[in-house]
């Protein structure tokens, strides 16, 4: 079933695809995910080509805990997700300082 969806996604108009991805980024289910992925999508989707959109879409199919670990360097992403779009996402978050912060003895 996923293969059929992927083929349909590739054929859809790039602007519609970008809007759908933007919606997915702002409606992940947790506010933390929304606040990381939403601004990245707003800033970056307009410059991603079709292949990059596909790689980003595949990242959005991953769980939030996995994404957080990969973005913040807790663990390395698996080879299929260790690509240019992941590097863009990591760079965006490090520039915006959207990672966990240490305050006193507490990590927030």
N, C-alpha and C positions, 0 to 999 in steps of 0.2 A: 504494500500500500504506500509506503514512504517513497518508493521509487516513482510511482505515478505522480505524487505530489511534487517531487523534485523536478520532474520533467515539465510539469505545468508551471512551476515557479520560474524556470529558465525561460519559458516562452512569454511570460507576462511582461507588460510594459515596465521599463525600469523605474519610472516614477511611482507607479502603483506598488511595485515591489519595495521600493524604499519607504513608502508610507506605511506599508504593512509591517516592515521590520521596525520602523520607529515606534509604531503602536506596541509591538511585542516587547520592545525595550522598556517602555514606560509602564507596562502592565505585566510584570513578571510574577507578581504575587507577594513580593516583599519590598518594603520601602528601600532597603539597602541596595537591592539589585536595581530598582528603578533609578535611584540616584547615581548609580555608577554607569549603567548602560544607556539610560536616557540621554544624558548630556553628550556622551560619546557618539551616540547615533545622530543627534542633532548636529554635531560638529563635523562628523566624518562621512555619513552616508552619501552625501552629495558628491564626494570625490572618489568613492570606491567604484571600481569597474565591475562588470558582471561576475567574473570569477571571484573577486574579493567579496562581493555580496553573498555568493554561495558559501564561502568559507565562514563569513560572519553568521550567516543563517545556521550553519552547522554548529557553531559555538553556542548559539541561543538554544539549541536542542539539548545542551549539557545542563547538568544540575547547577544551581547557584553555589553550593559549597565547592564543587570542583572548579568552577569559574573563578571564584574568589581566591582559591589556593594558587591557581595558575597566574592570575593577574598580579597578585601580591607577592609572588615568588616563594610561597610556602612549599610548593612542589612544582615540578616541571610538567607541562602538559604532555599528553601522549603525542607521538609523532604526527598523527593526523590533524592535531590542533596546534602544533608548534609551527606557526607560519607568519607571514607578514601582517595579517590582520590582528593576530594575538599581540605581536610586537607594537602595533599601533595602539591597541587598547591599553597595554602596559604603559606605554609612553604617555598616553593621554592621562592616565590615572596618576602617574608619578608627577607630571607637570601640575596637575590640579590638586595634588596631595590628598587624594580621596581614599587613601588606604587607612588601615587601622592605625591609631595613634597611641602612644604611651603617655599617660598622665600619672605621675607618681608611680605607684606599683600596679596600676590598673591599665589594662589595654582596652581602649574603646574604639 
